[in-house]
Amino acid sequence: MKGLEADVIVVAAGVAGLAASIAAAEKGAQVIVFEKASTTGGTGNMGMGPLGVESRLQRLKKIGPSKEEAFKVFMDYTHWQVDAQLVGAYLEKATTTIDWLEKMGIEFLEPRPYFPGGWPTWHVVNPGEGKPGGGGCAATMFRIMTEKAKGMGVQFFLQTPVEKIIKQGDKVAGVTAEDRTGKTIQADAKAVIIATGGFGDNPQWIKKYTGYEWGRDLQSFRVPGLAGDGIRMAWEVGAAPTEMRMELIYLMPGELDPELAETFRQPHLLLNLLGERFMNEETMANPAFTGNAISRQKNRAAFLIFDENIKKHMESVGFDLLQEVFPFTKVSDLDALMKNAFKASYKDIFVADSLEELTGKTGIDPDGLKRTIEEYNGFCRKGLDPIFNKNPKLLRPITTPKYYAGKFLPGAYGSLGGIKINYKTEVLNKDWKKIPGLYAAGTDACSIYGDTYVFILPGNTMGFALNSGRIAGENAAAYAQSAGK
């Protein structure tokens, strides 16, 4: 089947793809979007909101960094291991993107940090129904963006994955895709934007390119369909690869009730399999730092331990670490939650009548656990942690059965990197020369974090996707218009 033609083709209708399609249409381009799934929004439908800098809301509240401050924080955090021009272009575009989205009718809550000490750059979407906030509230934004794109004449082909990018000479000329009936579609275009969301659902690629074995030493969000398609297709037409990583955080294996999971994300006693502490548990507020620390322990595993007294404290007084995704302030009934988890055959939380029994269930070295708890309880009595300087308010001894433990592994929001781009989001070949007409945005091309996600400026995952998408859409439209002359 032939006959489709556009100025710009966008490969996938996730966060970056939707932003790119609208931005290109705003510049007068005819746009076609091909999407593998049956819906738009991609991983963004699980998210909460993007980074914004100098937004209307920040200006109104007189909060948040300037773009200059944000750039310095970003580059200091990444130790200048990343493309400074691309970071600068991202943050420059981020000064207008929240306002751009608000003009579409999208509403945001007051900008906030992810944890104490972070910058209030996170613009959580107000879903407009029920209690604002919570995981997945950004789905409202992508519904609105999809309707905006359609209203501007953007054509969407859902359940129609792109198979390859077509080149004529050194220039991109379109794509081939497979429609929902299995027929091949050819679509011609002067510019193509790749925005397929990375390879987070491809365990083989995760193992090959990052060294993690999904399910054994990594528990990441596996959004169906994120197999690295866009990266593969870019490489096939000569794109230079970049270093490929996982966007590390920390998670409990498998699926667990969110309230129960939050109970085990509290800053009590965090140990490795040797029975040793390896970080200040207050740092658990920063998922990226904690993921890094756990990834360097034996078997890339850690266990959060507390006793009956601490359990009762969490049920009556509440949690020490509060966060936005699942905003629980205390645990309602830990025994009932654990009973339900055990009924569902969940295997990575443990309860025991003695520390010896707990080591047998978890595999933690018994001598190491005994030494560490004796030492830690001494710190609690003195109100001083001379090793990691943990806040004395959080020093609670482990003395009273029952004893509880929850296992953690490195986690990941998804993958990072794969396609080399410049600050205009133009795809570069192995000589670092641009491939005419080819652009990439979002996770497929996100290599701006160095070795650690920049959580101090929250909202980056969605923020980079939106802003690189806008940049790609604008530049692809300009290229298509100039190529047609």
N, C-alpha and C positions, 0 to 999 in steps of 0.2 A: 504494500500500500504506500502510495506517495501523495504528495500534494500539500503537506503542511509546510508553512514558511513563516518566519518571524524575523524581527531584527535581533532579538535576544532570546535564547533558550536558557531556562533555569532548570538545573537537574536537582530535583527534590524540593518539597514544599515545607521544610521545617522552619526553624527560626531564621536562619540566614537566607534561605530561599524565598520566604515570604517578604522579608525586608528588601531583598534584591529585586524581586518582581515589582514591588510598588515603586521603589526608587527609579528603576528603569522606565516604568510607565509614566512616572512624573516628568521624565525628560523627553517624553513623546515617543518612546520606543513601543513597537508591537512585541508583546511578550507571550511566550508559551512556557508553561511549567509542567514538567513530568514528575510524577510522584509514585514511588513504589507501593506505598501503603494505600489504604482506603480513605484516609483522612489527612488533613493538613496539620501542621504544628509540630510534628515529630516529637523529639524528646522535650521540647519546650512545654508540652502539655503536662509534664510532671513537675515543672519548675514553678517558681514563685515570682520572679521579676529580675530585671536587668540592672546593671550599673548605670548610674547617671552622674555627670559632673556639671556643675553650674546650671542645673535644671531650674525651672520656675519654682518648683517646690523647695529646692535647697536655697534659692535666693530669697524666697518668702520667709523661710525659717532662719535664714542667715547661718546655715550649717553646711558642712561638707567642704572638701578641698576645692581649691581652684584647679584648673587644668594643669597649671604649672606645678602646683604642689602634688597633684596626683601623679604627674609624670615623674617627679623626683622620687616619690614613694615607690612607684612601680619599678623604676630602674635600680634604685638602691636594693629593693627586695630581691630582684632577679640578678643582682651583681653584674648588670650589663652583659649578661650572656645571651641577650635576645636582640632582635632587630629594633633599634631605637626609633627609626623612622616609622616603622609599622605601629609601634606602641603610640608614638606621637599622633599619627593619623587616626588611630582608634579613639584616643582620648579627645582629640579635637572634634571628631564627629559626635562623640558622646555628650558634648555640650549642648547639642540640639536635638538629640534623638528622643528624649523623654517628652519634650515639648511637641515634637513631631507626632508622637504616639497619642498624646493628649488631644491633639486636634482631630484625631480619628474617633474620639469618644472614649478612649481608654482612661480609666481612673487608677491612681496610685495612692497608697498610704504614705504617711510621712517617711521620708528616707531614714534609714537606720543602719547601724553596723551589724555584723553577724555576731560579734563577741565584744566584750568590754575592751576598749583600747583600739578597736578598729575604726575606720572612717565611715560616716553615714552616707554611703553611696548606693546602698541597696534600695531600689524602688520596687517594693512588693505590690503586685497588682491587687486592686480591690475587685473581687469577682462580681460584686453587685448582687450577690444572693447569699443569704446566711451570714455567718461570722466571717469577716475579712481575714485574709491570711491563710496559712496552712499549705502543705504540699499540693501542687497541682492547680493553685489559684490562677496561674498565668494562662491556663487554657482559654480563659475568657478573652485575653488579648489576641490570641491567634485566630479565634473565631472572627473577631472584629477585623483583623488584618486581612483575613481571607476574603471577607465580604468587600472590604475596601479595594483589594486587588481586582476582584471580579467586576466591581463597579467601574473600574478604570479600563476594562476591556481585556484584562489578562485572562488567557485561556488555561484551564487546568485539565490535565489528563491524569486521573487517579488510577491506581493499580496498573500503572504503565511504566515499568522500570526501564531506564536507559541502559542499553547494552554496550554501546561504544560511541566514541566521539569521532566524527568524520573530519579529515583534513584534506585540503586541496593545496598541494605544494607545502609551504610552511605555515599556512593559515588555517584556522578552524573554519569549517563550513557547515556544521550541523551535527546531528546525532541520529543514531538508530535506537529504537525502543521496541518493546514488546507489549502489545495491548492486552487487555484482560481476556481476549479470546485466543491469545497465543500468536497472533499475526504480528509481523514485523512492520513497524512504522519508520519511515524516514522523514526527518524534519530538517529543513535547511535554515540556516541562520548565519548572520555575520559574526555573532559573539555567543559564547556559551559560558555560563557560570556554574561551577560545580559546588554543591552545598549538601552533600549526602550524609553528613553527621558522623563520619569516622568509622571505626571498626570495633566498637564496643560489644558487638554481638558475634564476634568472630574469634572463638577461643584459639584457633590455629594461628591466626595473626598475632593475637595477644602473646602467645608463647614464643613465636618466632621473633617478634620485634621488641618485646619488652622483658621477656624472661619469666613472666608470671604464668602460672598454670591455674586457669580459672577453676574455682571450686576447691582447690587444694590450698593455695597460698594467696588467693585473691578472691574477693567477693565484690563484684562490681554490678552496677545497674546494666542489665542486658536488655536493651530495647530492641525488639524484633526488627530485623532487616538492616541493622547497621553493620554491614559486612565488609566495609572498605571499598564499595563499588566505585565511588568517585575517585578515590586515590588510585585504584588499579587503572581506571580509564585514563587518568591524567598521565600516569607513568607510561602507558601504552603509546601515548602521542608525544613522549619525550620530556615530560616534566621531571625536574630534579626532585629527588626525595629529601625529606628532612628527618631529623631524629624523631622517633616515634615513642611516645610515653603513654602511661595511664595517668589520668588526673586524680592522683592519690588522695584518699581520705581514709577513714577506718569504719568498718561495719562488722556486725555480727553475721555469721554465715546463715544462709537460707532466709526464709520469711518468718518474721516474728511480730507479734502485736506491738504497735508503735509505743504504747505506754510502757510495756515491759522492756522494750529496747532502750527507752529513755532512762529507765531505772538503772540499767547497767552502764549508762554513759555518764554517771556521776563520778566526781573526783575523789574516790575512796582510795583503795590500794590497788595499783596496777602492777602486775608482775609478768615476767616472761616464764618460759618453761624451766629455767634454772632456779626459779623462785626468787628472782632479784627484781628490785625496782630499777627502772631505766629512764624515768623522766619525772618531772614535777607534774602530778596528776591535774593540777589546775590547767595545764596546757591542753587537756582534753577538750577545752572550749574551742580550740583551733583544730578542726578535722584534718587539715593538710599536714600540720606539724606532727600530729599524733600518728597519722598514717605513715609518715616518714620514719618515725621512731619505731613503730611496730615492724616495719619492713626490714629493719636491721637486727631483729631478734631471732633466736633459734626457731626454725620452722616458720618464721614470719608470723608468730602467734603471740597473743598476750591475753591475760585474764584479769578482769576486774573483780575484786574480792571485798565482801563486807560481811558483817555478822548480824545477829538478831537485833541488837540495839540500834544499829544503823538502819536496818530495815524499818523498825518502828519509827525512827526519826523521819525517814522519807515518807512514811504514811501519815504522820501527824503534823510535822513541821513543814516538810516539803523538800524539794530538790535544791541543790546549790547552783547547778548550771541549768539555765533556762534558755531555750532557743525557739526560733520562729517556725520551723518546719512542722514540728509536732509540739505545740505549746502547752505541754503538761506542766503543772507546778508541783505536783506530788503524785505518788502512786496510790491508787485507791485501795487495792487489796492484792498484795503481792502473791500470797498463797494461791488465791483463785486464778490469777493470771498464769502462774507457773504450772498449776494443775492443767489448765487448758492447753498450754504449750506442750506438756508431756503427753497429753492425750493425742495431740497432733503429731507425735513422734519427733518433736524438736529435740536435738541432741547436744546443743552447745550452751545450755545453762545447767547449773549443777547446784544441788543442795546436799548438805551432809551434817551429821551430828558431831563430827570431830574433824580437826584439820587433817589428821591422817587419812580419814575416809575421803576428804576432799581431794587430797593429792592423788589418791588412787583413781578417782573418777576423772580428774583433769589431766593427769600425766605430769603435773608439776613436780619437780624434784623435792622430796619431803624434807631433806636436810636444809636445802636452800630456803624453802618456805618457812620452816621453823626459825631459822636464824633471822630472816627478814622480819617476820612478825614480832619476834622478841625485840629487835632493834627499833622497829616502827612504833611499837607500843611504848617504848621508852621515850621516843620523840613526842608522842602524844601526852605522856605524863608531864614532860618538861615544857610542852607548848613550843617546841623548837625543832625544826627539821634542818640539821646542819648540812645535809647532803644536797637537797634540791630547794631549800628555802620555801617550802610549801606554806601557804597561809595558815597560821595557827588555828584559825576558825574552822579549818577543814581537817584538822588532825583529830581523828576519832579512832580509838583503839579497836583492835579485832580481838575480842575476849570471850564473847558469849555465844554458845550454839543457839540456833543453827548457823551454819556458815554457807555463804552463797558465792557462786562464781559464774561469770559469763565470759565466753571466749570471743576474742576479736581477731580479725585478719585485716591486712590492708584492703581497703575498698577503693572504688573509683566511680566518679560520675560518668566517666566514659574515656575515650581515647583522646590523644592529642597528636596533631601533626600528621605529616605524610606528603603534602604538596608544598613545594617552595613557591612563595609569592613575594612581591615587593609591597611597598606601602600603598600602591594603587590597587592592590590585590590581583595584579597581572601575574599569571603563572610563568615561572622561569624554567628554562631548560638547564641541562647540566653545565652549560657554560655561563649560566646566570643571565641569559638573554631571554627576553619575553617571547612567549609563543603567541603570535598575533591572534587576537580574538578570544583567548582563553583566560578565564578568571576563576578564582576559588575563594570561598568564604566559609566562615564558621570552623567547626571542629576539624574538617579535612585539612585546613591550612593553619591551624592554631599552634604556633610554636613560640608564643610570647611569654611563657611563664618560667622558662628555665627549668629548674628541677623541682619547683614547688608552686602549686596554685596560689595566686596572690589573694589570699583570703582577707588580708587587711583592708582591701578595697572590694567589698563583696558585690556580687552580681556580675562578675567577669565572664562566666561561662555564657550566659545569655547575652550579656553586654557585648562581648566580642562578636558573637554570631550576628546580632542585630546591626552593629555598626560596620563590621566588615561586609555584611550583606548590602547595606546602603552604599558603601563605597564601591563595591563591585557593580551594583546596578547602575549607578551614575556613570561610572567609567565605561562599562560595557555599552550603554546606550550612546555615549559620546563616540566611542569607537565605531559602532555600527553605523551611526549617521555619517561619520567621516569616510568610512569604507564605501558607502553607497554613492559617494560623489565622484 
